[in-house]
């Protein structure tokens, strides 16, 4: 519909970006690439859902490959120590943090988001989201209470990975 006419595009595009569900790693990378080139699109997003378990081994491997393929888009991600790609090229940076760092970058690009859904690992053999939490905490402290990123978020929904193994298969399900 956005390709039919400029008028339709002006009406439809904010509606398309109002609710953003990401079901696959490629979608997150392409969404972030879009936000880098068109930051105003992030202003339209009110609800964001990440149906990707960021610490799953296959997800981490896919993100590494996707970051390489779309490296031009990732050059623009600033970090305290340089670009996102420079950070990833350091030998001591664990590759497992790539999906969590990317998610923080996506969320920082959504200044009006009010609801966020995250999918969590349900087995103890996968790492938790400590990198994600630490980055969000650092941003909140650095930005001050009222100017901190993520201030508009009012609802955080957590969902266990529906594809996680059942009890006794490749790990122990959380029961705490």
C-alpha positions in Angstrom: 0.0 0.0 0.0 2.9 2.4 0.8 4.1 1.9 -2.8 0.8 2.8 -4.4 1.0 6.5 -3.8 2.8 9.1 -1.7 -0.5 10.0 0.0 -1.2 6.3 1.0 2.4 6.0 2.2 2.0 9.1 4.5 -1.1 7.5 6.0 0.0 3.9 6.2 3.6 4.1 7.3 2.9 5.4 10.9 0.3 2.6 11.3 2.8 0.0 10.1 5.4 1.0 12.6 3.0 1.5 15.6 3.3 -2.2 16.6 6.5 -4.0 15.8 6.8 -7.7 16.4 10.1 -9.2 15.5 10.0 -13.0 15.0 13.5 -13.6 13.5 17.0 -12.3 13.7 16.9 -11.0 10.1 13.9 -8.9 11.0 15.7 -7.3 13.9 18.7 -6.5 11.9 16.7 -5.0 9.0 14.5 -3.1 11.4 17.6 -1.6 13.0 19.0 -0.8 9.6 15.8 1.1 8.8 15.9 3.0 12.1 19.5 4.0 11.4 18.5 5.4 8.0 15.1 6.8 9.0 15.2 7.6 12.7 11.8 9.3 12.5 10.2 5.9 12.1 11.1 5.0 15.6 8.9 7.8 16.9 5.8 5.9 15.6 6.5 2.7 17.6 4.3 2.3 20.7 4.5 -1.5 21.1 7.6 -3.6 20.5 7.9 -7.4 20.8 11.0 -9.5 20.4 10.0 -13.1 20.0 13.7 -14.1 19.7 15.6 -15.8 22.6 18.7 -13.7 22.3 20.9 -16.2 24.2 20.1 -19.3 22.2 23.3 -20.6 20.4 21.6 -20.6 17.0 20.5 -17.0 17.4 23.9 -15.9 18.5 25.5 -17.6 15.4 22.8 -16.0 13.1 23.4 -12.6 14.5 27.2 -12.9 14.0 26.6 -13.7 10.3 24.0 -11.0 9.9 26.2 -8.3 11.4 28.9 -9.3 9.0 26.5 -9.1 6.0 25.0 -5.8 7.0 28.2 -4.3 8.4 27.6 -0.9 6.8 24.6 -0.3 8.9 26.4 -1.3 12.0 29.2 1.2 11.5 26.9 3.9 12.7 26.2 2.4 16.1 28.2 4.5 18.6 29.6 3.0 21.8 31.8 4.6 24.4 34.8 2.9 22.9 34.0 3.6 19.2 31.7 2.0 16.7 29.7 -1.2 17.2 31.9 -3.1 14.7 35.1 -1.9 16.3 33.8 -3.2 19.6 33.0 -6.6 18.0 36.4 -6.9 16.4 38.2 -6.8 19.8 39.4 -10.3 20.7 38.1 -10.3 24.3 34.5 -9.3 23.4 32.3 -12.4 23.7 30.2 -12.9 20.6 27.3 -14.0 22.7 26.6 -10.3 23.6 25.9 -9.3 20.0 22.1 -9.9 20.1 21.6 -8.2 23.5 23.7 -5.1 22.5 21.7 -4.9 19.2 18.4 -5.1 21.1 19.5 -2.2 23.4 20.4 -0.2 20.3 16.9 -0.9 18.8 15.2 0.1 22.0 17.2 3.3 22.2 15.9 4.1 18.7 12.2 3.9 19.9 11.8 6.9 22.2 8.0 6.6 22.3 7.7 2.9 23.0 5.3 2.1 25.9 5.1 -1.7 25.9 8.0 -4.1 25.4 7.7 -7.9 25.2 10.9 -10.0 25.6 11.3 -13.7 25.1 13.5 -15.3 27.7 15.4 -18.6 27.8 13.7 -21.3 29.9 16.7 -23.6 30.4 19.7 -23.0 32.7 22.2 -24.0 30.0 21.5 -20.7 28.3 22.8 -17.4 29.7 20.4 -14.9 31.1 20.0 -11.3 29.8 22.6 -9.8 32.1 24.3 -7.9 29.3 21.0 -6.3 28.3 20.1 -5.4 31.9 23.6 -3.9 32.6 23.5 -1.8 29.5 20.0 -0.5 30.3 21.1 0.3 33.9 24.2 2.1 32.6 22.1 4.2 30.2 19.6 5.1 32.9 22.4 6.2 35.3 24.3 8.1 32.6 21.2 9.9 31.2 19.8 11.1 34.5 16.4 10.1 35.9 14.2 12.3 33.6 16.3 12.2 30.4 17.1 8.5 30.5 16.3 6.3 27.5 13.4 3.9 28.1 11.6 6.4 30.2 8.3 6.0 28.3 8.2 2.2 28.8 5.2 1.5 31.1 4.8 -2.3 30.5 7.4 -5.0 30.3 6.0 -8.4 29.3 8.2 -11.5 29.7 7.6 -14.7 27.8 9.4 -18.0 28.1 10.8 -19.5 24.9 8.1 -21.8 23.6 10.8 -23.7 21.6 12.8 -24.4 24.7 13.5 -28.0 25.5 11.1 -29.9 27.8 12.3 -31.1 31.2 15.3 -33.4 31.0 16.1 -32.6 27.4 19.3 -30.5 26.8 19.0 -28.7 30.1 16.9 -28.2 33.1 13.9 -25.9 32.8 13.7 -23.1 35.3 11.5 -23.9 38.3 12.5 -21.1 40.7 
